[in-house]
Amino acid sequence: MATQTLAALPDTYTIHSLPLHAQIPSQMFNASLYLSLVSIFTQIGNVLVTAKISRFVVSNFETDNFLIKQNDIDSAANARENHGYKVVF
């Protein structure tokens, strides 16, 4: 039985970097993703670290997200499945 089922979403995201004292653009507060880390990322993240796959973690009160580079998505899915996770595309 799978440890946990993970869904790979078809969405594309962009990460922006702002100067230290820049005002956050108001449209950012309406984005579907908003930040807060949760401990489950440690377990899943360790699988990706071991496989040497970069990730960007985003979490909110409704869901948790690992953002993986497009060219690494298959390797990331394989690494997680090899550690007992079920990945759904």
Contacts in CASP RR format, 6 or more apart in sequence:
PFRMAT RR
TARGET T0000
AUTHOR 0000-0000-0000
METHOD contacts of the structure
MODEL  1
MATQTLAALPDTYTIHSLPLHAQIPSQMFNASLYLSLVSIFTQIGNVLVT
AKISRFVVSNFETDNFLIKQNDIDSAANARENHGYKVVF
2 84 0 8 1.000
2 85 0 8 1.000
2 86 0 8 1.000
3 83 0 8 1.000
3 84 0 8 1.000
3 85 0 8 1.000
3 86 0 8 1.000
4 44 0 8 1.000
4 85 0 8 1.000
4 86 0 8 1.000
5 85 0 8 1.000
5 86 0 8 1.000
5 87 0 8 1.000
5 88 0 8 1.000
6 44 0 8 1.000
6 80 0 8 1.000
6 85 0 8 1.000
6 86 0 8 1.000
6 87 0 8 1.000
6 88 0 8 1.000
7 87 0 8 1.000
7 88 0 8 1.000
7 89 0 8 1.000
8 73 0 8 1.000
8 77 0 8 1.000
8 87 0 8 1.000
8 88 0 8 1.000
8 89 0 8 1.000
9 65 0 8 1.000
12 70 0 8 1.000
13 33 0 8 1.000
13 67 0 8 1.000
15 56 0 8 1.000
15 67 0 8 1.000
18 24 0 8 1.000
33 58 0 8 1.000
33 60 0 8 1.000
33 65 0 8 1.000
34 58 0 8 1.000
34 60 0 8 1.000
35 58 0 8 1.000
35 59 0 8 1.000
35 60 0 8 1.000
36 59 0 8 1.000
36 60 0 8 1.000
36 61 0 8 1.000
37 57 0 8 1.000
37 59 0 8 1.000
38 59 0 8 1.000
38 64 0 8 1.000
40 64 0 8 1.000
41 57 0 8 1.000
41 59 0 8 1.000
41 64 0 8 1.000
41 66 0 8 1.000
44 66 0 8 1.000
44 80 0 8 1.000
44 85 0 8 1.000
45 55 0 8 1.000
45 57 0 8 1.000
45 66 0 8 1.000
47 79 0 8 1.000
47 80 0 8 1.000
47 83 0 8 1.000
47 85 0 8 1.000
48 54 0 8 1.000
48 55 0 8 1.000
48 66 0 8 1.000
48 68 0 8 1.000
48 76 0 8 1.000
48 79 0 8 1.000
48 80 0 8 1.000
50 79 0 8 1.000
51 75 0 8 1.000
51 76 0 8 1.000
51 79 0 8 1.000
53 68 0 8 1.000
53 72 0 8 1.000
53 75 0 8 1.000
53 76 0 8 1.000
53 79 0 8 1.000
54 68 0 8 1.000
54 69 0 8 1.000
54 72 0 8 1.000
55 66 0 8 1.000
55 67 0 8 1.000
55 68 0 8 1.000
55 76 0 8 1.000
56 66 0 8 1.000
56 67 0 8 1.000
57 64 0 8 1.000
57 65 0 8 1.000
57 66 0 8 1.000
57 67 0 8 1.000
58 64 0 8 1.000
58 65 0 8 1.000
58 67 0 8 1.000
59 65 0 8 1.000
66 76 0 8 1.000
68 76 0 8 1.000
77 87 0 8 1.000
77 89 0 8 1.000
80 87 0 8 1.000
81 87 0 8 1.000
END
